[in-house]
Amino acid sequence: MGARKHKPIDPSKWSRWTDKKLLDTRMCDLGLTLAGTWLEDSVGTLHGELETRGLRLKPHCWLAEEWFSPEGVPGIALPFYLAHKRLMRLEKKQMLEVEGGSRRECMRLLRHEAGHAMQHAFNLQRKRRWQELFGKASQPYPDFYRPNPASRKYVLHLDLWYAQSHPEEDFAETFAVWLTPTSRWRTRYKGWPALKKLEYVDELMSEIAGTAPQVRVKEQPYRISTVSKTLREHYAEKRERFVSTAQSIYDRDLRSLFSADVDEGEPAGKFLRRNKAQVRAIVARWSGQYEFTLEVVVKEMIDRCRDLNLRATGPEEELRMQFAVLLAARTTHQLYRQRDWYPM
């Protein structure tokens, strides 16, 4: 007899499980699909926007661990958790936020990934003008990148000035701004060097309009139904990618913010724990930084406050504001960690 065919668990069953039991479930056992979900509607909207522009490419989409568009494949992988509300709640608990969890944010990410898919479908990176404006796609992806928030050479689409991380991301971000129906990019970027890139994308897409893609492979790398790791293993790996490599870089700033007088105020670590959720959310809105990354930085601050035996003295509101400024400074302008496969 042949091997028994693997049968996924019905989502109606695991959707009622506790977090502990769900985390011990293999990802391939979740039985997830795009069909019938709100993601399917979002993909349909993306295809409609491309069709309105006269572009024949309709990127095929599938569920994987993260957002990405693989090299040489004109398609888009979407994160598995967006396919079910129960998994979105788990993602929120594990990572403190749900990337792409709203219709608006999902479309922003889809348009960005569509830029990668368009590049892959037509090998746009081989064009001389593309290389002159965006750089060489063969340039290695860095483990980290340091953005210049004041630069006008790049468009602003995703958070963290993501266009500055790599030439391919620069193109994908520029394409996304161009594709967005309400972007009014000619007015928005008037006088910016980035306008030349937008005008080039506009010209390039006019040339491509009505043309069949050169690359038509329908591969689905890292499809969620093939991933045998458990959700617990997945989140352990994901959290590790967000952990800062810095150790005690906060000492000078923390000593300036808090007191070394052990006879005054509450322990600074206790103050930080009590206020971290409110401040973390505020800084996330300011900087666009991932809340989990901010949480990691706060934990490092708490550990250093304990080691240095610092105390929180003075008006609490003022301390909370200074804490927010310090947290923003230590995250927004640090080097940001990259992930695999055109990460967001």
C-alpha angles and dihedrals in degrees: 000000000000125000115283112257115247112252119201122222116261108254089225086069103045092040087073096047125108118258090252094056093042092050090056091056120105114244092231089058095061094086093219126172137172093227114106096009131114086251090067089058091049092051088050089054090051091050089050092053091051092048091050087058091052093251116145097201114106104180112224112232136207141168120265137148096279145005111281146129112218121229110266095013119102093210142093131236116208124200113264096228092069090066094071135033092222090058091046088056090050091049089052092052094046100041102019092237142044112235109217091007096137127062091243095050092043091056092049090054093044091053090050093050089045086062090058091045090051091051091050094046094054102023089236093169088074093065115104095223091049089055092046092055103034105021133236115329087207090069107118117255107249123231086228138013133197113215127208104223091196096056118117094188090090136053121243114233115123121034126270093042086278096178088073095062099079140344092254091052089048090056094044091051092047091049091049092053090047092049097046106105096219100037098106086199097175090062097035095053100034108143093015120119084227088071090076089060092049092049090050091051089049091052093043094051090049088056093047095045111118093012121123115239116263092218116050105166115143099203118149106204117199092007108188093238088065098049110102099183118106124249088249091057091045093055093044089057093043094051090048090060090058097050115112119232091215117111119182102356091125101064098099094046094043092051088051092050099042137039129251091207104112091198094065134074131336123308109284091229090057090050091052093049091050094051103030099097094054095043094043091055092048094049091046089058092047098046106025087231121150112265091225091058089050090049090054091052092048091052090052089051091050091051092050092047089055093047091048092043092229125174132210111237133166134037109345096219091054092048091049092052092048089048089054092050092049092048092050092048092050094051111028095054099037122099109276120228117239125217130206127278106026095313128208 
